[in-house]
């Protein structure tokens, strides 16, 4: 069962993008802006101010003037020079004129039209270069030249453009969001017209969780069945569980089964940079839900707004998320009962949610969706194997045993990876080996055979992994070994795969055996080579964490006593003090060190007694690079506890990084 975070329901409007039809408006805006810029902000340089004496003694004398145009309304003479002569005038080039730039190039004021005409007549008689100069008059005056008209026009254009932008922002893309609708809910509505086809039949496994959810759907379909006995429809249910277990898929199936309006929204959609927006969206969401009642409101990743108040990293600052949460609490605790609105929340961080959000009357039910068990994994595989072309050797029961601890999303990933691997090998169908390769790929990473490893390093890796394999094989409570490899995968230079037992509780002896098995690699290096390397850092980390858990959480230390310093409520995560004294801390450290030291000494003792068998395992590993449990059985003999472990599976295949 894959946890699909993206709803693939068709939108209510039939998939039409209403905002796309307004995209052409921006072309008109660009054209209008260009026209305005050309008229009011010309790109040509302005003419240079001069005098009649300069025109007469310099420009006309040189014969550089092409024409003179008199503007009578402004008593201004515009001088146009001949092409190619502009570079002779530094004042023009400094103002941005070039040889091919059109005029006017110079301009000067005239005292009157008559005087100007007389001056030009005299110059054409006496100056040779002035005889061919053309004279003309410019009596036209555009209404745009009026300053008042220009001001009014610019004001009207600015106001119109502002109104257009505001309407666009208010309407938003597709009709959602914007400056004036920023407080509106972003929830997607899926109703009968949306044709949601997902049902509970598409949800494999999770029988108990489905039963709880089916009852909620039954409330919506026939509320009279429960209300006639005096019962009230539950206000909300919280889906809790690890990532990928199918919380969102369960909500999607509810939408298809209930046949009622379904609002889907993520918790992060409530949070905005604007103050008060989150609370406003909560109010709008519940307003829409009441209008559509009976209906379901699904809030995915509700921990984005439901985090416990007073635990914000802002250290007491006014947090917008807290305001949103307060509004959500108020809406969920309304005075109306049996309104037909059921809130479904989903999160994998229920430990950080506010207690007021979890109380009865808001979320009446908490439905825990755990990782699938063996039988559930088999059903999930059957769902994801349907579209694949399978070989005859592929059995869902076998694959379920090989994937302990996998979530529904992980199983979907395994099925897809197996199909890709088979296609990469140009196969006609997907075989069992393709699925095993896919599991190894997901757990350990991609094989990296191109990585260059020296001969002495390869030998050290082989003896290290052989130490893990030998110790775990000879311990009663260690996980059953599946295979060992020294082929690099991801960051790991070698790995040992186990199939952990599927158990609900773990004893102290089992934890000690597992710790001893983890330290078997380091013990092998010290016994064989007389030195240790940095390759066992991951092993030491696992052993240390497990020892601290045994002492400070599970109360498995005689000196520390039956005390647990673990806070399941998460309150201590924001505390700067430890729940025990410094003397107790020293005692815990000493007990942890003693546990790890004893486990290490025990591993060295086991390898010392079976030195020859350990060597054979290592040499076989160097030769083949990958060995399986059958190979260890030939060297070390059959485990006395094999009958008890037959078919046992558990949390997840463990890979030991070197």
N, C-alpha and C positions, 0 to 999 in steps of 0.2 A: 504494500500500500504506500504509494508515494505521497509525500506531503507537498502538494502543489500550491505554492504561495500566490500564483497568479490565476485569478478567476478568468476562465475563457468564455464567460457568458456573453451573448450578444447584448449590446447596450439597448436601452429602451427605445431610442429614436431610430432603430433599425440600422445603426452603423453609419449614419450620415454625419459628416463633419460640417456642422453649420457655420463654423468660423472660417472655413476655407473660401466661402463665396465673397467675403469682404477683402480678400487679399489684393484684388485689383485696385482698391481704393488707394493703396500706397503709390501706385503708378501715377494716378491723377495728382496726388499730393506732390510727387517729385516734379511733374511737368509744371504745375503751378509755381512751385518754388523756383524753378529755373527761369520762368518768364519774369517773375518778380525780380529775381536777381539781375536779369539782363536790363530791365527797365530802370530799377532804382539803384543798382550797384554795377554800373557799366565796368567792363574789364579794360576798355581802351584808356590810355593815359589822358589826363586833362591838358588842354592847351596852356602854353606858357604866356604869362603876361609880358607885354612889351609896349613900345611907343611908336608913333608914326615916324619919328626921326630915325629910329633904328631900322624900321622897315624900308624907309626911303634910301638911306645912305648905305645900308648893308645888303639887304635881301633883294631889293629891286635893282640895285647897281650890279650885283652878281648875276642877275637873271634867274634867280632861284624860285621866284614866286610864280605859282601856276594860276591862282585865282584869288579874288577878294570878295567875300560875301558879307554884306552889311545887314545886320539885324536891327531894324528901325525901332522896334518896341523897346529894345534894351540899349540903343545907341552904342552898339558894339560891333567892331569889325573883326571878322575871322580871317586869318591868313592861312592859305593852303600852299605848301611848298611842293616843288617838283620831286618825283620819285628819284632817289639816289643822291639827293643833296642834303638829307637830314643829318647825315653823319658829320657834316661840316659845322654843325651848331652844337657845342657841348651842353648848352642848357636843355636841348631836346633829348639828347642821349641820356643825360642824367635823370630826366623825368620818365624814362622808359620807352622813348620813341626809337624805332628802327627805320631803316631806309624804306621799307615797304609798308610802314604804318600809315594808315589814312589820317586825314586831318579832321578838324582844324588843328594846326600846329602852334600857331601864335594867335593872340587876341589882344586888342587894345581899345580903349574908350575913345569915342569921337565927340567933339563938342557939339556938332550938329551935322545933319545930313548934307546941307549945302556946303559947309566948310570941307567936309570929307570929300565930296565930289570935286571940289575945286582943287584940293591938294593932289588927288589922283590924276586929274586932267593935266595939271602942270608937270607932274612927274613923268607921265607918258610922252610929253612933248620934249622934255629935256634929257631923259634917261633912256638909253638904247634898250636896256634889258626890261623896261617896263611897258614897251609898246604892245607885247603879246599877252599881257595879263588880262584875264577875263574878270569882268565885274558883274555882280548879281545882287539881288535883294531877297531876304528871308523874312516875309511878313507873317508866316504861319506860326501859330502858338498853340501848342497842345494843352488841353485842359488838365493834363497830368502835371504840367509845369507849375500849376498853382499850388502853393505850399499847403493851404488849408485842405485842398482836395487830396493831396498826397497823405496828409496826416489821417484824414478820415478813412481813406482807402486802406492804409496799413492797419489801422485799428480794427476795421471790419474783417480783414483777412485774418488777423491774429485771433479775434474772438471766434470766428468760424472754425479755425483750425483747432482751437482749444476745446470747443464744444464737441467736435468730431473725435478728438483724442479721448475726452472724458467718456463719451458714449461707448467707444471701443473698449476702454478699460473697464467700464461698468458691465458691459455685456460679456467680455472675456472670450477666450478661445473656447468655442463649443458651448457657450452659455454658462460657464462656471468660473467663479473667482473674479477678482478685479478689485479696484480701489473701494468702490461703494458696496461690493458684495463679498468683501474679504471675510466677513463674519458668517457667511453662509456655509452650510455643511457641504463637505466634499464627498459625502457618501454616495456610492453607486447604487441605484435602485434596479433590482431584478424582479420582475413580476411574471404573471402568466404569459404575457406576450414575449417574454425573453426566451421561452422554450428551454428551460433548464432541464437537462436530461439525466443528470447524475442522481442516482438513488443509493439507498443503503446496500443494494446488491453489488454495487461497484466498490464497496468498502470491504476489503477482505480482513478477516480477523477481528479483534476488538469486540468480542461478543457482548461483554458486560457494558462497555462504553456505549455501544450501539443501542442496547436495551434502554439505557438512561435517556439517550437522545431521542429514541423513538417515542418514548413516553411524552416528551416535550412536544413533539410533532402531534401526538394524539390530543394533547391539550388544545392545540390550535384548531384541529379539525373538528372535534366534538367537545367543546368546553362544558356543555350541559351535563355530560356524563359525570363530571367531577364536582361541579358547582351545586348540583342538586343535593349532594350529600353534605354540603357546607364547606367543601374544600375550596381553596384558592389556587388559581393558576400561578406557578412559580414565576417570579419576576426575572430571574436570570440564572445562567449556568456558566461556570468557568471551566474551560477545557485546559488542563494542565498536563504537561509531559515534555520529554526531551525533544529536540529538533528533529523533524523528519518523520515523526510517528503518525501523522495524519490528522492533526487538529483542524487545519484549514479544509482538508478534504471532507472531514466529517461535517463541517458547517456547510460546505457546498452540497453535500447529500441532503442535509436538512432543507435547504432551499428547494431542491427538486422534489422532495417527498411532501413537504407541507403545503405546496401549491398556494402560498401566500406571499405577499410582497416581502422582499428580502433586501435589507440595507447592508452594504458591505463597506467597511472603512477601516483604515489602519490607525493605530494609536498615534503615530507620528503626524497624521494629517491634521490633528487638532493643534499642534504646536506651531506657532508662528513667531516672527520677530516683533509683531505688533502686540501691544499690551491689550489684554481682554479679548483677543480674537478666539482663543481656544474655548473660553466659556461661552462666547457667542455661538460658536459652531455646535457646541453641545446642546444649547437651547434650541437651535434651528433643527438639529437632527431629531430630537425628541418631538418637536412640533410636527415635523413631517411624518414621523412614525405614528403618532396618535391619529393623524388624518388618514393614514393607510391601515389602521388597526382592523383586524388582527394581523400582526406582522412580526418579523424577526429582525433584530438589529445585531449585526456581527461586527465586533471590534477586534481586529487582529493585532497581535503584539500590544496588548493593553498595558503592559508594563511601561511603555513610553510615557504614559500620563498617570499611571496608577502607582508610581513609586511612593513609598512611605514618606509622609510629610516630615519635615525636620531633618531629613537625611540628604539634603541637596548639597552638592559640592560647593555651592555658592556661599556656604557658611552663614546662613541666616538671612541672606538677601531675599527680596521678594521674587519668588520664582513663578514664572508664568505657568509652569506645569502644575504647581500647587493650586493656582486659581482655577485651572481647567478641571483638576480633580475635585475640588470643592463643588463646582457646578455639576459635575457628573454624579457626585454623591447626592446632591439635592434633587436632581431629576430622577434618579433611581429610587429615591425614598419619598416619592410623591404621595399625596393623600388618596389618590384614586387606586382602587384595587380592581382586578379582573379587567384591566383596560385592553388586554389582548396584545400588549407589546412585551416581547421577551428579549432580554439582552443576553447575547452569547459572547463571551470573551475568550481569547486564546492567548496563552503565554507559556514560555518555558522557564520563567523566572518568578514563580509564585511566591518565593521566599522574600522578595523585596517589595511586594505589594502592600499597600496600606491596610491595616486591620479593619478600618471602617468600610473599606470596599469589599472585604471578604465576609462580612457578617451576614447572618440570615436576614432576609428582607431586601437585600440587594442581589447578591449572588447566593441564591438559596442552595445551589448544588455546586460542588466541585467534582468534576469528572476527570479522573486521572487516566491518561492514555500513555501506557508504558511501552517500552520496547517489546516487540512481538516475541512470543514463545515459539517453540519448535513447530507446533501445529499451526500457529498463526503465520509463521514464515512460509510454510508450505502453501497455504492458501494465497498468500501474497504473491508467491512465485507463479502460481497458476494464473493469476490475473495478468502479470507482466510478460508471461511466456506466450500468451495468446497470439499477439501479432508476429511472433518470430517463426521462422522456418527451422524446425528443430530436427536433430538427428534422433535416431531411435534410442540412443543410450542416455538421453537427458531425462532425468527423473526429478520432479520437484521435491520429493522427500529427501533425496540425496543432497540436493543443493541447500535445503533448509538446514541439514546437519552441518554443512560446511560454512555456514554464515551465522554463527552465534553472535548475538549482540548487535546485529545489523537492524537498522530501522527500515521502515517502508521505503523511504527515499533512497537508502543505500541499496536495497534490493532492486529497485528500479534502475539504479545506476549500474549495478552488476549486470543486469539483463542487457542494457544498452551497450556496455563495454564489451560483453561477450559477442554481440552481433557485429560490433566494429572490428574486433579482433578476427572473427571469421571472415569478414569482408576483406580485411587486409591480407589474409592468406588465400584469397580467391576461392573460398569454399562455396558450395552450393547450399549448405545448411550449417547451423550452429551446433557444435558437438559439446560433450561433457568437458573435454579438455579446454575448450574456449572459455567456459564458465570458470574453471579452476584458475586459468590464467588471468581472467578478469578480477577474481577475488584477490589473487596475489598482487595484481596491479593496484587495486584500491587500498589494500592494507599496507603493503610495503613500498609501493611506488614502482616506477618503470625500471626494468632491468637496464643497467648501465655497464655493459660488457666492454665498452671502449675505454673505460677508466683504467689507467696504467697503475698496476700494483706490483711492487717489487716481490721477489721470490720469498725473502725473509718475512715481509709483511703478510703475504698470503699464508705462509705457514703459521704465523702468530694468530691470524684470523681463524684459520681452520682449527687450531687447538683451543682457541677461546670458545668457538661455537660448539666444538665437541665436548668441552667441559659443561656447558649448559645442558646438552643432550644427555650426557652420561649421568650427571647428578639427578636431573629430573626423572630419568628412567628408573633410577634405583631408589627413589623416595616414594612412599606410599601415597601421600596426599598431594604430590605435585601434579600439575596439569598433564594429561596425556599428550605426548609429542606427536606431531603430524609429519613434519619434515624439517630439515636443516639445510641451509644454503650458505655459500660464501660468495655468491654472485652479488655484486653491489646493486642495491635498489635505493633510489632516492639518495638520502644522506647516509644510509646504513651501508657498511661494508660487508656485513653478514647478518643473518637473521635465523631465528628458530621459531617455527610456527607450532602453536598448541591449539587444542580444542578444549577450552575450559569446561569443567563440569557445570551443568545447569543446576545450581543450588540456590536456596533462598537465604541460608545462613552459613557462616564460615566459622570454624573452630580455631582455637589458638594453635593447635598442631598443624592445621592446614596452612595457616599464615606463616608459621615457621618453616615448613617445608618449601613453600613458594619462595620465601626469602633466601633460603639456602640454595635453591635452584637458580635464582637470579645471580647470586654471587659465584656460581660455579665457573663462569668464564674467567673472572679475575684469579680465582684459586688455581685454575689450570695454567694460566700464564706464569704465575709465580713458581709452581712446582716444576714445570717443564723448562722454562727459560731463566728462572731465577730472578726475574724482574717483572714489573707491571708496566702497563702503558696507559695512555689517555683514552684508549678505546672503550674502557668500561665505565665511562662517566655516566652513561644512561642507566647502567645497572646499579651503580651506587645511589643514584637519585631515587630509583624505585625502591630500593631496600631501605633507604633512610626515611622516606615518606611513609612506608608501611610500618616501620618500627615506631615512628612518632604517633601514628594512628593507633597502634596497639597500646601504647603507654598512656597517651593523653586523651584518647577518645573512647576506646573500647574497654578501658580499665583492666588490661591484661598484664599488669605489672604488680608483683606482690609488694614492692617497696612503696610505690606511689599509691596503691590501693584501688578500690573500686570507685574511682572518680572519673568523670568525663568533663573535659573543659571545652567541649564543642557546643556552640550555640546555633541550633538549627533555625532560630528566628532571624538570624542575620543582624541582631542588634550590636554584637561585638565588632562587626566590621567597621563601624564608625567610632570605635573607642580607641583611645591612645594608651590604655593600660591593659595588662594581661589579667585574667581572672585568678591568678595564683601569684604567690610571693617569689622573690628571687631565690630563696632556698629551695622551693619546690621546683623552680626552673632548672636549677643545678641538678636536682635529683632526677628530673625527667631526662635531661641530657645524658646523665650517667647511665640510666636504664636503657636508653636508646643505643648508646654506644655498646653496652654489654650485649644487647640482643643482636646487633649487627656483627659484633666480634665473634659471638658464639656460632652464629650461622655460617660465618666465613670459615671458622675452624672446623666446623662440621663438614663443609663442602670439601676442604682440603683433605680431611680424613677419608671421605668416600672416594675421592680421586686417588689418594695414596693406596688404598686397598685394591683398586681396579685400574692401576696404572697401565697395564698391558692392553686391556680392553679400550681404555681411553685413547691410547696411541693408535689402535686399529681403526677406531671411529674417525680420528683426525686424518689418518693417511687415506682412508676411503673417501673422505670429504675432499681432500686435495685432488684425488684422482677424478672424481665424478662431479664435484662442485655442488651437487644436490643429492642428498640421501633422504630416505623415508623411514618410517617406523619399522618396516619389515627388515631393513638393513640393520637397525639397532637390535632388533630381536635376534637376528642371526649371530651378532657379536656378544651381546649382553645377556641373551636368554629371554624367555618370556616373562613378563611381569606377573607376579603372583596375584596382583589386584586387577588383572585385565578383564575378568568376567564382570566385576562391579562397574567398570568404566565403559563397557560395551554400549555404544550408542549414546554415550554421555556427551552433552554439549553445554556451552555456557555463554560467558559474556562476549568475548571477542578473541580472534586469533592474536596472539602476542608476538611481536617482533622485537628482538633484542638488538639495538643498534650497537655497532662497534665503532 
